[in-house]
Amino acid sequence: MRAAALYGALGSLVLTAVTTAPAGALDDSSPPGGTRAEARGVVTAVHQAAARGIRFGACPAAEGLPATVRCGTVSVPLDYARPHGKHIGLTVSRARATGTRAERQGALVYNPGGPGGSGMFFPVLSGIGQWRATGRAYDFVGYAPRGVGRSAPLSCMDPARFVRAPSQAPQHPSEAYKARRIAQAKAYARGCARRGGSDLRHFTSLNNARDLEVLRAALGQKRLTYMGASYGTYFGALYATLFPGHVRRMVFDSVVNPSPRKIWYRSNLDQSAAFEVRWGDWRRWVARHDSVYHLGRTAEAVRHSYDRARRKLAARPVGGKIGPGQLQSSFLQVGYADSAWARSANALSTYLRGDDRALRALAMPDAAAARSEENSNAVYTAVECNDAPWPRSWRVWDRDNTELARRAPFETWENAWMNLPCAFWKGPRQRPVEVGAPARALPRTLLLAAERDAATPYQGALELHRRLPGSALVTERDAGTHGIAFGSNTCVNAHTERYLLTGVLPDRRASCAGRAEPAPAAAVSAAAVGA
């Protein structure tokens, strides 16, 4: 999913032609990152969207948004090579800027990541805390990308069957267990193909970038101001490559490595290795607070406590639903955010001392969320499998993950199982495009990254920084929370706010001191300690 510099220049010229030439007058050369038919289709879709705009009204109750947020729909082609063919509707949400007319700067479009995440909630943030000053200047616009939520939703299986609980999560699985998971991955891939049909191939990162261009036009914006987190940085970078002349300001928060070599198989291996580092950070923190949690005075001792809980849950799942798989899934959050550290430590500590209430609150599957979880997973799978070639041979997966699990057992195999349907995916695979744009074509952009981020390892920020001339990278040193814009780090917030409000960036490389470690917020009772 990398558009080459040539396509970046062409994309700018093509989109400029929206107001100067009919689609039939465009250059017939085939740009990297798509066919000439797709390039013409974007122009047609942009024309249509600019003419129609978006009719905003009350949000459907299903969105769960306050009355201050208004909702609408933008129509995009399912297949950009056929812009007059089937269209799908993407749901959009908006809260108007709260500042004076002189303060207002247009729309700020946000994507939270995924693939499979919805940004429909984003307008709610416009009047809250650190976001308030930015909310005075910008309409906050969120949307659900294609396949997500009510935006032509994808599904690969019955949501009621999606969450298997309790489940196992062996860090070094047996051959019999591997065979079962291979069978499940094949069945899931077949389910995606059966339910998605011929439409499935059009759920890609390149189309997400094209959809963003149509959304820009529908909002009436000459140039796009955009903030993307996690996966949102990847197709945001694709957008910057395809349409550099239509970029106003872009913030890339917690950056996916855009190298074609990494998309997506090796990216997931890198992620599993990085989660092991953060898992170690959490265990060392728990050990330093052994007087509170009583899980061990060393990181190794804390790991033994966790393994004891895994064995106990394997023998007797809590509530018949929380087994080792649910434990692992819930504790994965300690790799995403420091804010999860104390709650997770307390749940483990109290469970091992006979009180499972905190663990139930942390890890019990939510039947009400099954549909949205299955939908999110279906979109994640479709986009990643469609985006790039994946190893077809199980022997490659087995070799790479067995080797990695020797030094990074916490997340490796669970990550592999999540992505394994891509080994059996039917239909065409794209070749990832080279992200990058000529310095003269692309306004300066802002990259934010934490050095110890597990979900998007720091090397990805360095790679995108190299590929986007004129970008500035702000690093949160010795920190690992995923998604750092407008969080608890005032230094990061100041750089982000200044750029969005004034366009001024820090030096090409800037850094902020890491946030303070969380306090051990939940003490274990004396009765529990003695249990």
ABEGO torsion letter per residue (X at the ends): XBBBAAAAAAAAAAAAAAAABBAAABBABBBBGEBAAAAAAAAAAAAAAAAAEBBBBBBBAAAGBBAABBBBBBBBBABAABAABBBBBBBBBBBBBABBAAABAEBBBBBAEOBGBBAAAAAAAAABEAAAAAAAABBBBBBBBBGBEABGBBBABBAAAABBOBBBBBABBBAAAAAAAAAAAAAAAAAAAAAAEAAAAABBAAAAAAAAAAAAAAAGBABBBBBBBEAAAAAAAAAAAABAAABABBBBBGBBBABAAAOAAAAAAAAAAAAAAAAAAAAAAAAAAAAAAGAEABAAAAAAAAAAAAAAAAABBBGGABBAAAAAAAAAAAAABAAAAAAAAAAAAAAAAGBAAAAAAAABBBAAAAAAAAAAAAAAAAAAAAABBBBABAAAAAAAAAAAAAABAAAAAAAAAAAAAAAABBEBBBBBBBBEBBAAABBBBBBBBBAABAABBAAAAAAAAAABBGBBBBBBBGBABBGABGBABAAAAAAAAAAAAAGBBBBABBBBBBBBBBBBABBBBAAAAAX
